[in-house]
Amino acid sequence: MDTESTYSGYSYYSGRSRGSHRHGERSRDHHKSRSKDGSRSEKSVTINAPPAEPLLGDSSVLGEEVQDDNWGETTTAVTGTSEHSLSQEDIVRITKDLEDSVGLDCRRYFSLTLAVVLGLLVFLTPLAFLALPHLLWPDKLLVCGTACEGLFISVAFKLLILLLAVWALFFRAPRAGLPRVFVFRALLAVLVLLFVVSYWLFYGVRILDSQDENYQGIVQYAVSLVDALLFIHYLAIVLLELRQLQPAFSVCVTRSTDGETRHYNLGQLSIQRAALAIMENYYRDFSVHNPALLTASKSRAAKHLAGLKVYNVDGEFPASPATGPENNAATGLAHSQSRAMIAAAARRRDTSHNELYYEEAEHERRVRKRKARLVVAVEEAFTHIKRMQEEEQKKASGDVMDPREAAQAIFPSMARSLQKYLRTTRQQHCHSMESIQQHLAFCITNNMTPKAFLESYLTPGPTLQYGRERWLARQWTLVSEVSVTSGLKEGAIFLLKCIDFSLVVTAKRIPYIQLSEEFIDPKSHKFVLRLQSETSV
Amino acid sequence: MSFIPGQPVTAVVQRIEIRKLRQGEHLILGFSIGGGIDQDPGQNPFSEDKSDKGIYVTRVTPEGPAEVAGLMMGDKVMQVNGWDMTMVTHDQARKRLTKKNEDVVRLLVASLLCNASPFVQTEFAI
C-alpha cells in the first residue's frame, strides 16, 4: 500500500453514489479533515472495471481505487518517476487484492450510511416542518382549513413522486469506480445541502422562534420546499443524463500493441467519464488481446538490434562532463555513434523483408489448409447428430442423449483438427476444451449449422466473448496530462493503461454542419431524346 | 457554317451532280448522311458550330458515284435538286435523296475550306 495513497471518503463516494443530495455532506472542507495519513500519492490514478454487476448493498470487491485528494491541484501528470512507480505498483497491486477488499467494505458501508442519512434528512424535512408546530405550540395554531388540508395531499404526492424519481435516477448499481469525484454530483449534493440548510435556518428563525400561528403559511412553506427539491431533481437529470447525450466529440481509440482502431461519438463529458464510456465499448468492440500474435515482430526487432555493434577505435571517453566543451564532446560522441549505426544499418543488405514475405505466405497457406480440414471434420461430425422429433421421443428407442452428451459424443472426431487449427492461428490459450464442448452443446441445442459453430473460432471475437480469465484487461489506469475532471476538448489525448497494453485516445470535435436547402419542382424533370443516326443513301 | 454577325463569312460552296448507280433493285449514291433537326447536333464531328442541325456527309464509299462526282466527307448538303436541306429532319433528308424516279441528284454542298478546290471559292457578306 505504500505506493498508493489512501483515499478520502469524498472521492470514493463519487464512484458509487446513489443520490446526489446524499452527497450533500461531502463538502470539500468536511473531507479534508477526513483525509488519512497523507501517504505519498502516486501521480497516476486508477479506474477499475468491476468484476461483476454488484447489486445494491453488495459487498463484493469493486477493485481498488486510488485517490489523490491531498494534492488539491488538478494535474495528474505522468513523469518519469511515475513510470517506475507504476511498475512497482503493478507487482504490489496483484498481491494485495485481499487486503483492499476488507478495507473497501468498511468504506462502502460508511458511504452507504451517509447516503441513507442524507436521504432521510431530505425526505423528512418537509414532514418535520409540518409536524413541529403541532408538537410545540398546538394550542396557538389556527385551524387548518380546506385549502390547507388540500396542500397536505399535494405534499404527500409530491414526496412520493420525488421518491420514485430519486429511485429511478440514483438507485443504480455503480458501474465503475472513478478516480476523482464526479463533479456534477458533488455540486448537486452541495446545492441540495445548502438549500435544505437555508430552509431550516429560515424555519428556525422565523417560525420556531416566533411560534407563528398561521399554519397554512407553514404548510405552503413545506410545499415550496418539496417543489424546489423536485426542480433540483430536474436539474440533476439534465446535468447528469441529458447533457452528454448529444454527440459533440468523435474519439479515436487505438490499441498500442496491434493498432486496432475504433471511433466513437461522445457527448460533452469529463475525461474520466469519457474513459468509462470508451472502456464499456472496448469490451464489446475490440478483439481480445492476444500476446502470442506479437512475438514475430518482437523477434524481428531483436534481430535488428543484434545486427550491429559499435566499437570506439579512437579511445578516450571524457571521464566526467565537468566543463562545457568536454560535455559537448561526450554528447557529440554519442550522436556520432548513433548516426554511424543508422548509416550502417541503411547500407547493409538486409534480406529480412524477404524472409518476412515468404514466412507470411507459408503461414497463410498452412492456415488455409488446416481450416479446410477443420471445416470438413466439423461438417462430418454434425451429420452424426440428428434432432429427435416429439413423436419419436415418445417411442424412445434406447440411445437418447441430451445436448451435453451429444456434444461429448461428437467432439472427439473434430477435436484434433480444431486443436491444430487453434495452434496454427495461436489462439489455443483462448479456448479450453471445456469451453469448446460447452459451445458445441449450445450450438446443437439451438439448431446451428457447423459454420455457425466454427465462426467463433475462425475469427477472434470481442473481449466479452471469452471468459474473464482470458481478458488480460482488468485493471485500468487513466493517464492524462490535464485534470481528469475537466471536459473533453478538441485535441485532447489521454491513455488508458493496462498491464499488457494501453489504449491511446484522441478526441476531435464533430464539425459544425451547415445545411442549406434546394427546392426542386417535381414538374421540372423533363428529358429529350438525343439521337445521332447515320443513313447511307 | 458558323458565322459572326457583321463579319464576312468565307464558305466554299459547289454544285455536285451525282448519277445514281443501280445495284440490284436499289439506286445508290455511295455516301452516308448524318444530322437533321431531330438529331443531336453536338455529336456531329464535322460541323464547326455544334448547334448546326444541317445534313452532313459522314462517309463516302470509295469508288462510288459520290466520290467520283467529287463529294468529300464532312461536306454539308444545303440543297438537293432544289429542295432545301438545312432545316429538315433526318428522315426527310433521306427521302429527298432516295427518290426512286430520279436518276441524277444535283447537290449544293458547302465544304471546309481546306477540302475545296481553289477556283470555286466564293465569299459572302452577311
Chai-1 contact restraints between the chains, C-beta under 6 A:
chainA,res_idxA,chainB,res_idxB,connection_type,confidence,min_distance_angstrom,max_distance_angstrom,comment,restraint_id
A,R530,B,D40,contact,1.0,0.0,6.0,A-B,restraint_1
A,L531,B,Q39,contact,1.0,0.0,6.0,A-B,restraint_2
A,Q532,B,Q39,contact,1.0,0.0,6.0,A-B,restraint_3
A,Q532,B,D40,contact,1.0,0.0,6.0,A-B,restraint_4
A,Q532,B,Q43,contact,1.0,0.0,6.0,A-B,restraint_5
A,E534,B,S32,contact,1.0,0.0,6.0,A-B,restraint_6
A,E534,B,G34,contact,1.0,0.0,6.0,A-B,restraint_7
A,E534,B,T58,contact,1.0,0.0,6.0,A-B,restraint_8
A,T535,B,I33,contact,1.0,0.0,6.0,A-B,restraint_9
A,T535,B,R94,contact,1.0,0.0,6.0,A-B,restraint_10
A,S536,B,S32,contact,1.0,0.0,6.0,A-B,restraint_11
A,V537,B,L29,contact,1.0,0.0,6.0,A-B,restraint_12
A,V537,B,L97,contact,1.0,0.0,6.0,A-B,restraint_13
A,V537,B,T98,contact,1.0,0.0,6.0,A-B,restraint_14
